[in-house]
Amino acid sequence: MGKLTYDSSLTVNLDDRLLAHLEVVIASKLQHGQGCYFSWTDNPPNGIGRTTIWLDPQISLSYKYASSRRPPLNAHWIHALLVTANSPTGLQIVLEPHPEAVPLRQRKVPD
């Protein structure tokens, strides 16, 4: 489990693979000077509920991974997360698209 720390005051535990994809999406928004909300469902130890934060270029974020290896990135998952980040409700965690769920025209054909 990795950790995303927001403004040095809030830390959320996330799977390394999810965290790597969120890092790319959040960086894309912040590099363009855009803020957005980011919401997730809380784990039972923190209560069953929902947390929402405002992501802004002026607020510090840190990403701490449990593994030293960077997980491979799925461009379709990044796209799905970016769609939510650009919506009025902000960035939401969505399930990683299964390779068979990607339309054939978007699949990479082996050489």
Protein Blocks (a to p, Z undefined) as FASTA:
>chain_A
ZZddehhlaccdddfklmmmmmmmmmmmmmnopacdddddddfklopadddddddfkbcc
ddddfbfbdcdddfklmmmmmmmmmpmnopaddddddfklpcfklpccdZZ
